[in-house]
C-alpha cells in the first residue's frame, strides 16, 4: 500500500515515514508545505492522509482532486501527532511489521 501524507510538522517527517514502513506501507510521501505543483508530485496512492490543522486549503484541494482521480481512500485528522497517524495506519494497513 502506498500512502501520501499532507500536512503535519516538518520535524516529524522522518517519524511519519518510519511509522508507515512499520505498518507495511511500501511507499510513503510526506508533504508538510506547498512546494511547486502539488498535483505532479502527489502521484497515485492508495491512501491519502490529511492533517487538517496544519495544512492549507490549496493543498487539501490538490490532494482531494488526485485522490478522486485515483479512487483512493481519504482520511482526515485534525491532529498531526504520531499516535493519530499510527491509529489511521492500523485501521487501513496490514499488521505492524516487527523491525527487530
C-alpha positions as CSV (number, residue, x, y, z in Angstrom):
1,X,0.0,0.0,0.0
2,X,1.3,3.5,-0.8
3,X,0.5,6.5,1.4
4,X,0.6,10.2,0.9
5,X,0.6,12.4,4.0
6,X,-0.5,16.0,3.5
7,X,0.3,18.5,6.4
8,X,1.9,17.7,9.7
9,X,5.0,19.0,11.3
10,X,8.3,19.4,9.3
11,X,10.4,18.0,12.1
12,X,8.3,14.8,12.2
13,X,8.6,13.9,8.5
14,X,11.0,11.1,9.2
15,X,8.9,9.7,12.0
16,X,5.8,9.7,9.7
17,X,7.7,7.7,7.1
18,X,9.1,5.2,9.7
19,X,5.5,4.7,11.0
20,X,4.3,3.9,7.5
21,X,7.1,1.4,7.0
22,X,6.3,-0.3,10.3
23,X,2.7,-0.8,9.1
24,X,3.8,-2.4,5.8
25,X,3.4,0.5,3.5
26,X,5.8,0.2,0.6
27,X,5.9,3.9,-0.2
28,X,5.2,7.0,1.8
29,X,5.4,10.6,0.7
30,X,5.1,13.4,3.2
31,X,4.3,17.0,2.2
32,X,4.3,19.4,5.1
33,X,4.2,22.5,3.0
34,X,3.4,23.5,-0.6
35,X,6.3,23.1,-3.0
36,X,5.7,23.7,-6.7
37,X,2.8,22.0,-8.3
38,X,1.4,19.5,-5.9
39,X,-0.6,17.6,-8.5
40,X,2.5,16.5,-10.3
41,X,4.3,15.4,-7.1
42,X,1.5,13.6,-5.4
43,X,1.2,10.7,-7.8
44,X,-1.2,7.9,-7.4
45,X,-1.5,6.4,-3.9
46,X,-3.9,4.0,-2.1
47,X,-4.4,6.2,1.0
48,X,-4.3,10.0,1.4
49,X,-4.0,11.3,5.0
50,X,-4.8,14.9,5.5
51,X,-3.7,16.6,8.8
52,X,-6.3,19.4,8.6
53,X,-4.9,21.5,11.4
54,X,-1.6,22.2,9.7
55,X,-2.5,22.3,6.0
56,X,-3.6,25.0,3.6
57,X,-6.9,24.8,1.7
58,X,-4.9,24.8,-1.6
59,X,-3.1,21.6,-0.5
60,X,-6.3,20.0,0.6
61,X,-8.0,20.7,-2.8
62,X,-5.0,19.3,-4.7
63,X,-4.9,16.2,-2.6
64,X,-8.7,15.6,-2.9
65,X,-8.5,16.0,-6.7
66,X,-5.8,13.5,-7.0
67,X,-7.4,11.1,-4.6
68,X,-10.7,11.2,-6.6
69,X,-8.8,10.6,-9.8
70,X,-7.1,7.5,-8.3
71,X,-10.1,6.2,-6.4
72,X,-8.0,6.4,-3.2
73,X,-9.1,6.4,0.4
74,X,-9.0,9.8,2.1
75,X,-8.6,10.0,5.8
76,X,-8.8,13.4,7.6
77,X,-7.5,14.0,11.0
78,X,-7.3,17.3,12.9
79,X,-4.3,16.2,15.0
80,X,-0.9,15.7,13.4
81,X,0.5,13.6,16.1
82,X,2.4,10.3,15.6
83,X,-0.3,8.5,17.6
84,X,-3.0,9.8,15.3
85,X,-1.1,8.6,12.3
86,X,-0.5,5.2,13.8
87,X,-4.2,4.8,14.5
88,X,-5.1,5.6,10.9
89,X,-2.5,3.2,9.6
90,X,-3.7,0.5,11.9
91,X,-7.2,0.9,10.5
92,X,-6.2,0.8,6.9
93,X,-2.9,-1.1,6.5
94,X,-1.8,-4.6,7.4
95,X,-0.4,-5.7,10.7
96,X,2.7,-3.9,12.0
97,X,6.0,-5.5,10.9
98,X,8.5,-6.4,13.6
99,X,11.6,-4.3,12.9
100,X,13.9,-6.2,15.3
